[in-house]
Amino acid sequence: MQAEADFFELLALGGEYIGKLEAAIMADKRRQMHEVTSDRHPLNKKNNNNMSPLYVACLHGNYHAVALLLSFHADPKVLNCI
């Protein structure tokens, strides 16, 4: 769970951490376990506040993280219950 919390923290921090964010995405072996359109895929999986990674990046105005997530095919249609 700590790795997931760290991932969401990187999404919130901003552009200077984009390299670490990309490395975290590439290192996550769970990416191959689920279809990218699945809400169980790591790029779509919600945090404890029921927010998707893409939503968190947008919420914090982290344009580079948004672009990175979309380049890895994060699903922009994932519903967020906030």
PyMOL Python script that loads the backbone (N, CA, C, O; Angstrom):
from pymol import cmd

cmd.read_pdbstr("""\
ATOM      1  N   MET A   1       0.804  -1.200   0.000  1.00  0.00           N
ATOM      2  CA  MET A   1       0.000   0.000   0.000  1.00  0.00           C
ATOM      3  C   MET A   1       0.850   1.269   0.000  1.00  0.00           C
ATOM      4  O   MET A   1       0.430   2.295  -0.536  1.00  0.00           O
ATOM      5  N   GLN A   2       2.032   1.209   0.591  1.00  0.00           N
ATOM      6  CA  GLN A   2       2.895   2.386   0.622  1.00  0.00           C
ATOM      7  C   GLN A   2       3.297   2.805  -0.780  1.00  0.00           C
ATOM      8  O   GLN A   2       3.355   3.997  -1.081  1.00  0.00           O
ATOM      9  N   ALA A   3       3.572   1.844  -1.631  1.00  0.00           N
ATOM     10  CA  ALA A   3       3.947   2.168  -3.009  1.00  0.00           C
ATOM     11  C   ALA A   3       2.809   2.903  -3.713  1.00  0.00           C
ATOM     12  O   ALA A   3       3.052   3.833  -4.482  1.00  0.00           O
ATOM     13  N   GLU A   4       1.567   2.490  -3.450  1.00  0.00           N
ATOM     14  CA  GLU A   4       0.414   3.161  -4.053  1.00  0.00           C
ATOM     15  C   GLU A   4       0.295   4.588  -3.530  1.00  0.00           C
ATOM     16  O   GLU A   4       0.005   5.507  -4.295  1.00  0.00           O
ATOM     17  N   ALA A   5       0.516   4.776  -2.237  1.00  0.00           N
ATOM     18  CA  ALA A   5       0.472   6.128  -1.657  1.00  0.00           C
ATOM     19  C   ALA A   5       1.568   6.998  -2.258  1.00  0.00           C
ATOM     20  O   ALA A   5       1.331   8.168  -2.558  1.00  0.00           O
ATOM     21  N   ASP A   6       2.762   6.443  -2.436  1.00  0.00           N
ATOM     22  CA  ASP A   6       3.865   7.177  -3.043  1.00  0.00           C
ATOM     23  C   ASP A   6       3.526   7.576  -4.477  1.00  0.00           C
ATOM     24  O   ASP A   6       3.860   8.678  -4.912  1.00  0.00           O
ATOM     25  N   PHE A   7       2.869   6.688  -5.204  1.00  0.00           N
ATOM     26  CA  PHE A   7       2.467   6.962  -6.588  1.00  0.00           C
ATOM     27  C   PHE A   7       1.535   8.167  -6.637  1.00  0.00           C
ATOM     28  O   PHE A   7       1.723   9.065  -7.458  1.00  0.00           O
ATOM     29  N   PHE A   8       0.538   8.190  -5.767  1.00  0.00           N
ATOM     30  CA  PHE A   8      -0.407   9.304  -5.755  1.00  0.00           C
ATOM     31  C   PHE A   8       0.265  10.588  -5.273  1.00  0.00           C
ATOM     32  O   PHE A   8      -0.116  11.679  -5.699  1.00  0.00           O
ATOM     33  N   GLU A   9       1.243  10.475  -4.404  1.00  0.00           N
ATOM     34  CA  GLU A   9       1.988  11.654  -3.975  1.00  0.00           C
ATOM     35  C   GLU A   9       2.788  12.246  -5.132  1.00  0.00           C
ATOM     36  O   GLU A   9       2.838  13.465  -5.298  1.00  0.00           O
ATOM     37  N   LEU A  10       3.411  11.384  -5.929  1.00  0.00           N
ATOM     38  CA  LEU A  10       4.143  11.861  -7.107  1.00  0.00           C
ATOM     39  C   LEU A  10       3.214  12.571  -8.093  1.00  0.00           C
ATOM     40  O   LEU A  10       3.603  13.557  -8.719  1.00  0.00           O
ATOM     41  N   LEU A  11       1.994  12.070  -8.226  1.00  0.00           N
ATOM     42  CA  LEU A  11       1.018  12.709  -9.115  1.00  0.00           C
ATOM     43  C   LEU A  11       0.696  14.125  -8.662  1.00  0.00           C
ATOM     44  O   LEU A  11       0.453  15.010  -9.482  1.00  0.00           O
ATOM     45  N   ALA A  12       0.695  14.330  -7.361  1.00  0.00           N
ATOM     46  CA  ALA A  12       0.336  15.632  -6.807  1.00  0.00           C
ATOM     47  C   ALA A  12       1.508  16.609  -6.796  1.00  0.00           C
ATOM     48  O   ALA A  12       1.292  17.821  -6.788  1.00  0.00           O
ATOM     49  N   LEU A  13       2.730  16.115  -6.797  1.00  0.00           N
ATOM     50  CA  LEU A  13       3.895  16.974  -6.591  1.00  0.00           C
ATOM     51  C   LEU A  13       4.235  17.872  -7.770  1.00  0.00           C
ATOM     52  O   LEU A  13       4.640  19.016  -7.564  1.00  0.00           O
ATOM     53  N   GLY A  14       4.089  17.410  -8.951  1.00  0.00           N
ATOM     54  CA  GLY A  14       4.356  18.285 -10.081  1.00  0.00           C
ATOM     55  C   GLY A  14       5.446  17.807 -11.004  1.00  0.00           C
ATOM     56  O   GLY A  14       5.994  16.716 -10.844  1.00  0.00           O
ATOM     57  N   GLY A  15       5.753  18.650 -11.977  1.00  0.00           N
ATOM     58  CA  GLY A  15       6.614  18.313 -13.092  1.00  0.00           C
ATOM     59  C   GLY A  15       8.015  17.877 -12.759  1.00  0.00           C
ATOM     60  O   GLY A  15       8.594  17.075 -13.491  1.00  0.00           O
ATOM     61  N   GLU A  16       8.585  18.379 -11.676  1.00  0.00           N
ATOM     62  CA  GLU A  16       9.968  18.012 -11.361  1.00  0.00           C
ATOM     63  C   GLU A  16      10.107  16.540 -10.973  1.00  0.00           C
ATOM     64  O   GLU A  16      11.214  16.002 -10.951  1.00  0.00           O
ATOM     65  N   TYR A  17       8.997  15.899 -10.671  1.00  0.00           N
ATOM     66  CA  TYR A  17       9.020  14.488 -10.286  1.00  0.00           C
ATOM     67  C   TYR A  17       8.539  13.570 -11.410  1.00  0.00           C
ATOM     68  O   TYR A  17       8.286  12.388 -11.177  1.00  0.00           O
ATOM     69  N   ILE A  18       8.412  14.101 -12.612  1.00  0.00           N
ATOM     70  CA  ILE A  18       7.857  13.325 -13.722  1.00  0.00           C
ATOM     71  C   ILE A  18       8.712  12.103 -14.044  1.00  0.00           C
ATOM     72  O   ILE A  18       8.171  11.061 -14.415  1.00  0.00           O
ATOM     73  N   GLY A  19      10.032  12.205 -13.910  1.00  0.00           N
ATOM     74  CA  GLY A  19      10.909  11.061 -14.157  1.00  0.00           C
ATOM     75  C   GLY A  19      10.665   9.938 -13.170  1.00  0.00           C
ATOM     76  O   GLY A  19      10.647   8.765 -13.543  1.00  0.00           O
ATOM     77  N   LYS A  20      10.476  10.300 -11.902  1.00  0.00           N
ATOM     78  CA  LYS A  20      10.182   9.286 -10.879  1.00  0.00           C
ATOM     79  C   LYS A  20       8.817   8.660 -11.121  1.00  0.00           C
ATOM     80  O   LYS A  20       8.631   7.460 -10.918  1.00  0.00           O
ATOM     81  N   LEU A  21       7.871   9.470 -11.553  1.00  0.00           N
ATOM     82  CA  LEU A  21       6.537   8.962 -11.845  1.00  0.00           C
ATOM     83  C   LEU A  21       6.568   7.968 -13.003  1.00  0.00           C
ATOM     84  O   LEU A  21       5.952   6.905 -12.935  1.00  0.00           O
ATOM     85  N   GLU A  22       7.285   8.322 -14.057  1.00  0.00           N
ATOM     86  CA  GLU A  22       7.405   7.411 -15.200  1.00  0.00           C
ATOM     87  C   GLU A  22       8.108   6.120 -14.801  1.00  0.00           C
ATOM     88  O   GLU A  22       7.714   5.041 -15.244  1.00  0.00           O
ATOM     89  N   ALA A  23       9.138   6.215 -13.976  1.00  0.00           N
ATOM     90  CA  ALA A  23       9.851   5.021 -13.507  1.00  0.00           C
ATOM     91  C   ALA A  23       8.931   4.137 -12.676  1.00  0.00           C
ATOM     92  O   ALA A  23       8.986   2.912 -12.784  1.00  0.00           O
ATOM     93  N   ALA A  24       8.085   4.745 -11.850  1.00  0.00           N
ATOM     94  CA  ALA A  24       7.144   3.972 -11.034  1.00  0.00           C
ATOM     95  C   ALA A  24       6.142   3.239 -11.909  1.00  0.00           C
ATOM     96  O   ALA A  24       5.798   2.089 -11.634  1.00  0.00           O
ATOM     97  N   ILE A  25       5.673   3.896 -12.960  1.00  0.00           N
ATOM     98  CA  ILE A  25       4.725   3.258 -13.882  1.00  0.00           C
ATOM     99  C   ILE A  25       5.398   2.091 -14.601  1.00  0.00           C
ATOM    100  O   ILE A  25       4.827   1.005 -14.700  1.00  0.00           O
ATOM    101  N   MET A  26       6.595   2.317 -15.093  1.00  0.00           N
ATOM    102  CA  MET A  26       7.308   1.267 -15.840  1.00  0.00           C
ATOM    103  C   MET A  26       7.661   0.071 -14.949  1.00  0.00           C
ATOM    104  O   MET A  26       7.684  -1.066 -15.421  1.00  0.00           O
ATOM    105  N   ALA A  27       7.933   0.321 -13.672  1.00  0.00           N
ATOM    106  CA  ALA A  27       8.345  -0.748 -12.766  1.00  0.00           C
ATOM    107  C   ALA A  27       7.173  -1.574 -12.234  1.00  0.00           C
ATOM    108  O   ALA A  27       7.379  -2.656 -11.685  1.00  0.00           O
ATOM    109  N   ASP A  28       5.956  -1.076 -12.392  1.00  0.00           N
ATOM    110  CA  ASP A  28       4.786  -1.763 -11.842  1.00  0.00           C
ATOM    111  C   ASP A  28       4.417  -2.952 -12.713  1.00  0.00           C
ATOM    112  O   ASP A  28       3.889  -2.784 -13.812  1.00  0.00           O
ATOM    113  N   LYS A  29       4.691  -4.130 -12.230  1.00  0.00           N
ATOM    114  CA  LYS A  29       4.435  -5.355 -12.991  1.00  0.00           C
ATOM    115  C   LYS A  29       2.941  -5.663 -13.112  1.00  0.00           C
ATOM    116  O   LYS A  29       2.547  -6.490 -13.934  1.00  0.00           O
ATOM    117  N   ARG A  30       2.117  -5.014 -12.311  1.00  0.00           N
ATOM    118  CA  ARG A  30       0.665  -5.257 -12.377  1.00  0.00           C
ATOM    119  C   ARG A  30       0.057  -4.707 -13.664  1.00  0.00           C
ATOM    120  O   ARG A  30      -1.071  -5.058 -14.011  1.00  0.00           O
ATOM    121  N   ARG A  31       0.799  -3.837 -14.386  1.00  0.00           N
ATOM    122  CA  ARG A  31       0.267  -3.260 -15.623  1.00  0.00           C
ATOM    123  C   ARG A  31      -0.105  -4.336 -16.625  1.00  0.00           C
ATOM    124  O   ARG A  31      -1.069  -4.172 -17.372  1.00  0.00           O
ATOM    125  N   GLN A  32       0.638  -5.435 -16.656  1.00  0.00           N
ATOM    126  CA  GLN A  32       0.370  -6.492 -17.625  1.00  0.00           C
ATOM    127  C   GLN A  32      -0.748  -7.431 -17.173  1.00  0.00           C
ATOM    128  O   GLN A  32      -1.210  -8.261 -17.956  1.00  0.00           O
ATOM    129  N   MET A  33      -1.184  -7.311 -15.928  1.00  0.00           N
ATOM    130  CA  MET A  33      -2.178  -8.237 -15.396  1.00  0.00           C
ATOM    131  C   MET A  33      -3.611  -7.880 -15.779  1.00  0.00           C
ATOM    132  O   MET A  33      -4.487  -8.744 -15.764  1.00  0.00           O
ATOM    133  N   HIS A  34      -3.857  -6.628 -16.117  1.00  0.00           N
ATOM    134  CA  HIS A  34      -5.222  -6.170 -16.388  1.00  0.00           C
ATOM    135  C   HIS A  34      -5.253  -5.351 -17.670  1.00  0.00           C
ATOM    136  O   HIS A  34      -4.281  -4.683 -18.023  1.00  0.00           O
ATOM    137  N   GLU A  35      -6.378  -5.415 -18.354  1.00  0.00           N
ATOM    138  CA  GLU A  35      -6.584  -4.575 -19.530  1.00  0.00           C
ATOM    139  C   GLU A  35      -6.526  -3.117 -19.097  1.00  0.00           C
ATOM    140  O   GLU A  35      -6.967  -2.772 -18.001  1.00  0.00           O
ATOM    141  N   VAL A  36      -5.987  -2.269 -19.948  1.00  0.00           N
ATOM    142  CA  VAL A  36      -5.817  -0.862 -19.593  1.00  0.00           C
ATOM    143  C   VAL A  36      -7.163  -0.170 -19.368  1.00  0.00           C
ATOM    144  O   VAL A  36      -7.215   0.854 -18.688  1.00  0.00           O
ATOM    145  N   THR A  37      -8.239  -0.702 -19.918  1.00  0.00           N
ATOM    146  CA  THR A  37      -9.562  -0.114 -19.708  1.00  0.00           C
ATOM    147  C   THR A  37     -10.206  -0.578 -18.404  1.00  0.00           C
ATOM    148  O   THR A  37     -11.270  -0.081 -18.033  1.00  0.00           O
ATOM    149  N   SER A  38      -9.586  -1.508 -17.716  1.00  0.00           N
ATOM    150  CA  SER A  38     -10.131  -2.023 -16.465  1.00  0.00           C
ATOM    151  C   SER A  38      -9.865  -1.042 -15.329  1.00  0.00           C
ATOM    152  O   SER A  38      -8.811  -0.406 -15.276  1.00  0.00           O
ATOM    153  N   ASP A  39     -10.834  -0.926 -14.421  1.00  0.00           N
ATOM    154  CA  ASP A  39     -10.611  -0.066 -13.257  1.00  0.00           C
ATOM    155  C   ASP A  39      -9.648  -0.706 -12.261  1.00  0.00           C
ATOM    156  O   ASP A  39      -9.274  -0.078 -11.271  1.00  0.00           O
ATOM    157  N   ARG A  40      -9.246  -1.944 -12.514  1.00  0.00           N
ATOM    158  CA  ARG A  40      -8.246  -2.624 -11.679  1.00  0.00           C
ATOM    159  C   ARG A  40      -6.828  -2.386 -12.189  1.00  0.00           C
ATOM    160  O   ARG A  40      -5.859  -2.705 -11.499  1.00  0.00           O
ATOM    161  N   HIS A  41      -6.701  -1.828 -13.391  1.00  0.00           N
ATOM    162  CA  HIS A  41      -5.387  -1.503 -13.935  1.00  0.00           C
ATOM    163  C   HIS A  41      -4.770  -0.414 -13.057  1.00  0.00           C
ATOM    164  O   HIS A  41      -5.474   0.515 -12.662  1.00  0.00           O
ATOM    165  N   PRO A  42      -3.473  -0.502 -12.740  1.00  0.00           N
ATOM    166  CA  PRO A  42      -2.841   0.484 -11.844  1.00  0.00           C
ATOM    167  C   PRO A  42      -3.004   1.939 -12.281  1.00  0.00           C
ATOM    168  O   PRO A  42      -3.039   2.830 -11.433  1.00  0.00           O
ATOM    169  N   LEU A  43      -3.104   2.195 -13.572  1.00  0.00           N
ATOM    170  CA  LEU A  43      -3.267   3.575 -14.024  1.00  0.00           C
ATOM    171  C   LEU A  43      -4.688   4.089 -13.840  1.00  0.00           C
ATOM    172  O   LEU A  43      -4.939   5.284 -13.997  1.00  0.00           O
ATOM    173  N   ASN A  44      -5.620   3.202 -13.509  1.00  0.00           N
ATOM    174  CA  ASN A  44      -7.011   3.583 -13.308  1.00  0.00           C
ATOM    175  C   ASN A  44      -7.493   3.325 -11.885  1.00  0.00           C
ATOM    176  O   ASN A  44      -8.581   3.763 -11.509  1.00  0.00           O
ATOM    177  N   LYS A  45      -6.699   2.623 -11.099  1.00  0.00           N
ATOM    178  CA  LYS A  45      -7.108   2.233  -9.748  1.00  0.00           C
ATOM    179  C   LYS A  45      -7.189   3.450  -8.837  1.00  0.00           C
ATOM    180  O   LYS A  45      -6.273   4.271  -8.794  1.00  0.00           O
ATOM    181  N   LYS A  46      -8.284   3.555  -8.118  1.00  0.00           N
ATOM    182  CA  LYS A  46      -8.537   4.718  -7.274  1.00  0.00           C
ATOM    183  C   LYS A  46      -7.803   4.615  -5.940  1.00  0.00           C
ATOM    184  O   LYS A  46      -7.502   3.521  -5.461  1.00  0.00           O
ATOM    185  N   ASN A  47      -7.524   5.774  -5.354  1.00  0.00           N
ATOM    186  CA  ASN A  47      -6.878   5.810  -4.045  1.00  0.00           C
ATOM    187  C   ASN A  47      -7.927   5.680  -2.941  1.00  0.00           C
ATOM    188  O   ASN A  47      -9.097   5.418  -3.222  1.00  0.00           O
ATOM    189  N   ASN A  48      -7.512   5.861  -1.691  1.00  0.00           N
ATOM    190  CA  ASN A  48      -8.433   5.731  -0.557  1.00  0.00           C
ATOM    191  C   ASN A  48      -9.527   6.793  -0.557  1.00  0.00           C
ATOM    192  O   ASN A  48     -10.554   6.622   0.100  1.00  0.00           O
ATOM    193  N   ASN A  49      -9.320   7.877  -1.279  1.00  0.00           N
ATOM    194  CA  ASN A  49     -10.322   8.927  -1.388  1.00  0.00           C
ATOM    195  C   ASN A  49     -11.208   8.755  -2.622  1.00  0.00           C
ATOM    196  O   ASN A  49     -11.972   9.651  -2.981  1.00  0.00           O
ATOM    197  N   ASN A  50     -11.095   7.598  -3.258  1.00  0.00           N
ATOM    198  CA  ASN A  50     -11.901   7.230  -4.427  1.00  0.00           C
ATOM    199  C   ASN A  50     -11.624   8.122  -5.634  1.00  0.00           C
ATOM    200  O   ASN A  50     -12.527   8.436  -6.410  1.00  0.00           O
ATOM    201  N   MET A  51     -10.347   8.529  -5.783  1.00  0.00           N
ATOM    202  CA  MET A  51      -9.937   9.359  -6.915  1.00  0.00           C
ATOM    203  C   MET A  51      -8.954   8.585  -7.779  1.00  0.00           C
ATOM    204  O   MET A  51      -8.034   7.945  -7.269  1.00  0.00           O
ATOM    205  N   SER A  52      -9.153   8.647  -9.087  1.00  0.00           N
ATOM    206  CA  SER A  52      -8.251   7.978 -10.026  1.00  0.00           C
ATOM    207  C   SER A  52      -6.948   8.765 -10.145  1.00  0.00           C
ATOM    208  O   SER A  52      -6.918   9.953  -9.823  1.00  0.00           O
ATOM    209  N   PRO A  53      -5.878   8.128 -10.599  1.00  0.00           N
ATOM    210  CA  PRO A  53      -4.617   8.845 -10.808  1.00  0.00           C
ATOM    211  C   PRO A  53      -4.774  10.057 -11.730  1.00  0.00           C
ATOM    212  O   PRO A  53      -4.206  11.117 -11.467  1.00  0.00           O
ATOM    213  N   LEU A  54      -5.532   9.903 -12.791  1.00  0.00           N
ATOM    214  CA  LEU A  54      -5.732  11.000 -13.733  1.00  0.00           C
ATOM    215  C   LEU A  54      -6.446  12.176 -13.061  1.00  0.00           C
ATOM    216  O   LEU A  54      -6.102  13.334 -13.299  1.00  0.00           O
ATOM    217  N   TYR A  55      -7.426  11.878 -12.234  1.00  0.00           N
ATOM    218  CA  TYR A  55      -8.139  12.924 -11.514  1.00  0.00           C
ATOM    219  C   TYR A  55      -7.203  13.660 -10.559  1.00  0.00           C
ATOM    220  O   TYR A  55      -7.234  14.888 -10.480  1.00  0.00           O
ATOM    221  N   VAL A  56      -6.370  12.911  -9.834  1.00  0.00           N
ATOM    222  CA  VAL A  56      -5.434  13.527  -8.883  1.00  0.00           C
ATOM    223  C   VAL A  56      -4.465  14.452  -9.607  1.00  0.00           C
ATOM    224  O   VAL A  56      -4.195  15.561  -9.145  1.00  0.00           O
ATOM    225  N   ALA A  57      -3.947  14.001 -10.729  1.00  0.00           N
ATOM    226  CA  ALA A  57      -3.018  14.832 -11.504  1.00  0.00           C
ATOM    227  C   ALA A  57      -3.716  16.113 -11.976  1.00  0.00           C
ATOM    228  O   ALA A  57      -3.131  17.194 -11.914  1.00  0.00           O
ATOM    229  N   CYS A  58      -4.955  15.997 -12.443  1.00  0.00           N
ATOM    230  CA  CYS A  58      -5.715  17.177 -12.886  1.00  0.00           C
ATOM    231  C   CYS A  58      -6.012  18.099 -11.706  1.00  0.00           C
ATOM    232  O   CYS A  58      -5.885  19.319 -11.816  1.00  0.00           O
ATOM    233  N   LEU A  59      -6.401  17.520 -10.596  1.00  0.00           N
ATOM    234  CA  LEU A  59      -6.745  18.293  -9.406  1.00  0.00           C
ATOM    235  C   LEU A  59      -5.589  19.192  -8.965  1.00  0.00           C
ATOM    236  O   LEU A  59      -5.802  20.315  -8.507  1.00  0.00           O
ATOM    237  N   HIS A  60      -4.377  18.687  -9.110  1.00  0.00           N
ATOM    238  CA  HIS A  60      -3.191  19.434  -8.695  1.00  0.00           C
ATOM    239  C   HIS A  60      -2.571  20.230  -9.841  1.00  0.00           C
ATOM    240  O   HIS A  60      -1.504  20.824  -9.681  1.00  0.00           O
ATOM    241  N   GLY A  61      -3.231  20.245 -10.990  1.00  0.00           N
ATOM    242  CA  GLY A  61      -2.732  21.018 -12.125  1.00  0.00           C
ATOM    243  C   GLY A  61      -1.418  20.497 -12.670  1.00  0.00           C
ATOM    244  O   GLY A  61      -0.618  21.258 -13.216  1.00  0.00           O
ATOM    245  N   ASN A  62      -1.195  19.196 -12.522  1.00  0.00           N
ATOM    246  CA  ASN A  62       0.057  18.590 -12.959  1.00  0.00           C
ATOM    247  C   ASN A  62      -0.085  18.138 -14.416  1.00  0.00           C
ATOM    248  O   ASN A  62      -0.337  16.967 -14.702  1.00  0.00           O
ATOM    249  N   TYR A  63       0.082  19.092 -15.315  1.00  0.00           N
ATOM    250  CA  TYR A  63      -0.079  18.837 -16.748  1.00  0.00           C
ATOM    251  C   TYR A  63       0.822  17.707 -17.229  1.00  0.00           C
ATOM    252  O   TYR A  63       0.385  16.854 -18.002  1.00  0.00           O
ATOM    253  N   HIS A  64       2.064  17.692 -16.783  1.00  0.00           N
ATOM    254  CA  HIS A  64       3.011  16.665 -17.254  1.00  0.00           C
ATOM    255  C   HIS A  64       2.574  15.270 -16.813  1.00  0.00           C
ATOM    256  O   HIS A  64       2.719  14.310 -17.571  1.00  0.00           O
ATOM    257  N   ALA A  65       2.048  15.149 -15.612  1.00  0.00           N
ATOM    258  CA  ALA A  65       1.560  13.845 -15.146  1.00  0.00           C
ATOM    259  C   ALA A  65       0.326  13.422 -15.933  1.00  0.00           C
ATOM    260  O   ALA A  65       0.177  12.246 -16.268  1.00  0.00           O
ATOM    261  N   VAL A  66      -0.557  14.368 -16.228  1.00  0.00           N
ATOM    262  CA  VAL A  66      -1.743  14.065 -17.042  1.00  0.00           C
ATOM    263  C   VAL A  66      -1.311  13.535 -18.405  1.00  0.00           C
ATOM    264  O   VAL A  66      -1.802  12.506 -18.868  1.00  0.00           O
ATOM    265  N   ALA A  67      -0.390  14.248 -19.037  1.00  0.00           N
ATOM    266  CA  ALA A  67       0.098  13.822 -20.354  1.00  0.00           C
ATOM    267  C   ALA A  67       0.760  12.451 -20.282  1.00  0.00           C
ATOM    268  O   ALA A  67       0.568  11.621 -21.171  1.00  0.00           O
ATOM    269  N   LEU A  68       1.536  12.211 -19.232  1.00  0.00           N
ATOM    270  CA  LEU A  68       2.203  10.918 -19.078  1.00  0.00           C
ATOM    271  C   LEU A  68       1.188   9.795 -18.897  1.00  0.00           C
ATOM    272  O   LEU A  68       1.290   8.753 -19.544  1.00  0.00           O
ATOM    273  N   LEU A  69       0.213  10.002 -18.022  1.00  0.00           N
ATOM    274  CA  LEU A  69      -0.810   8.976 -17.796  1.00  0.00           C
ATOM    275  C   LEU A  69      -1.576   8.672 -19.084  1.00  0.00           C
ATOM    276  O   LEU A  69      -1.838   7.511 -19.398  1.00  0.00           O
ATOM    277  N   LEU A  70      -1.927   9.706 -19.816  1.00  0.00           N
ATOM    278  CA  LEU A  70      -2.645   9.485 -21.075  1.00  0.00           C
ATOM    279  C   LEU A  70      -1.762   8.787 -22.103  1.00  0.00           C
ATOM    280  O   LEU A  70      -2.260   7.999 -22.907  1.00  0.00           O
ATOM    281  N   SER A  71      -0.458   9.063 -22.090  1.00  0.00           N
ATOM    282  CA  SER A  71       0.434   8.386 -23.036  1.00  0.00           C
ATOM    283  C   SER A  71       0.547   6.894 -22.726  1.00  0.00           C
ATOM    284  O   SER A  71       0.837   6.091 -23.614  1.00  0.00           O
ATOM    285  N   PHE A  72       0.316   6.524 -21.460  1.00  0.00           N
ATOM    286  CA  PHE A  72       0.300   5.110 -21.069  1.00  0.00           C
ATOM    287  C   PHE A  72      -1.125   4.546 -21.131  1.00  0.00           C
ATOM    288  O   PHE A  72      -1.372   3.435 -20.662  1.00  0.00           O
ATOM    289  N   HIS A  73      -2.055   5.305 -21.706  1.00  0.00           N
ATOM    290  CA  HIS A  73      -3.438   4.886 -21.949  1.00  0.00           C
ATOM    291  C   HIS A  73      -4.286   4.775 -20.693  1.00  0.00           C
ATOM    292  O   HIS A  73      -5.152   3.904 -20.606  1.00  0.00           O
ATOM    293  N   ALA A  74      -4.047   5.652 -19.714  1.00  0.00           N
ATOM    294  CA  ALA A  74      -4.970   5.726 -18.569  1.00  0.00           C
ATOM    295  C   ALA A  74      -6.349   6.075 -19.114  1.00  0.00           C
ATOM    296  O   ALA A  74      -6.467   6.838 -20.074  1.00  0.00           O
ATOM    297  N   ASP A  75      -7.379   5.524 -18.509  1.00  0.00           N
ATOM    298  CA  ASP A  75      -8.741   5.696 -19.011  1.00  0.00           C
ATOM    299  C   ASP A  75      -9.345   6.990 -18.454  1.00  0.00           C
ATOM    300  O   ASP A  75      -9.584   7.081 -17.250  1.00  0.00           O
ATOM    301  N   PRO A  76      -9.596   7.989 -19.305  1.00  0.00           N
ATOM    302  CA  PRO A  76     -10.185   9.239 -18.816  1.00  0.00           C
ATOM    303  C   PRO A  76     -11.659   9.117 -18.460  1.00  0.00           C
ATOM    304  O   PRO A  76     -12.256  10.061 -17.944  1.00  0.00           O
ATOM    305  N   LYS A  77     -12.243   7.966 -18.733  1.00  0.00           N
ATOM    306  CA  LYS A  77     -13.662   7.766 -18.452  1.00  0.00           C
ATOM    307  C   LYS A  77     -13.941   7.119 -17.095  1.00  0.00           C
ATOM    308  O   LYS A  77     -15.095   6.872 -16.745  1.00  0.00           O
ATOM    309  N   VAL A  78     -12.866   6.845 -16.326  1.00  0.00           N
ATOM    310  CA  VAL A  78     -13.040   6.243 -15.003  1.00  0.00           C
ATOM    311  C   VAL A  78     -13.800   7.230 -14.121  1.00  0.00           C
ATOM    312  O   VAL A  78     -13.422   8.397 -14.017  1.00  0.00           O
ATOM    313  N   LEU A  79     -14.870   6.759 -13.489  1.00  0.00           N
ATOM    314  CA  LEU A  79     -15.671   7.624 -12.635  1.00  0.00           C
ATOM    315  C   LEU A  79     -14.991   7.813 -11.293  1.00  0.00           C
ATOM    316  O   LEU A  79     -14.431   6.873 -10.729  1.00  0.00           O
ATOM    317  N   ASN A  80     -15.047   9.040 -10.785  1.00  0.00           N
ATOM    318  CA  ASN A  80     -14.511   9.375  -9.476  1.00  0.00           C
ATOM    319  C   ASN A  80     -15.667   9.740  -8.573  1.00  0.00           C
ATOM    320  O   ASN A  80     -16.482  10.593  -8.923  1.00  0.00           O
ATOM    321  N   CYS A  81     -15.750   9.116  -7.432  1.00  0.00           N
ATOM    322  CA  CYS A  81     -16.833   9.392  -6.476  1.00  0.00           C
ATOM    323  C   CYS A  81     -16.267  10.239  -5.345  1.00  0.00           C
ATOM    324  O   CYS A  81     -15.769   9.732  -4.340  1.00  0.00           O
ATOM    325  N   ILE A  82     -16.362  11.532  -5.545  1.00  0.00           N
ATOM    326  CA  ILE A  82     -15.829  12.432  -4.525  1.00  0.00           C
ATOM    327  C   ILE A  82     -16.921  13.317  -3.965  1.00  0.00           C
ATOM    328  O   ILE A  82     -16.659  14.143  -3.091  1.00  0.00           O
TER     329      ILE A  82
END
""", "prot")
cmd.dss("prot")
cmd.show_as("cartoon", "prot")
cmd.util.cbc("prot")
cmd.orient("prot")
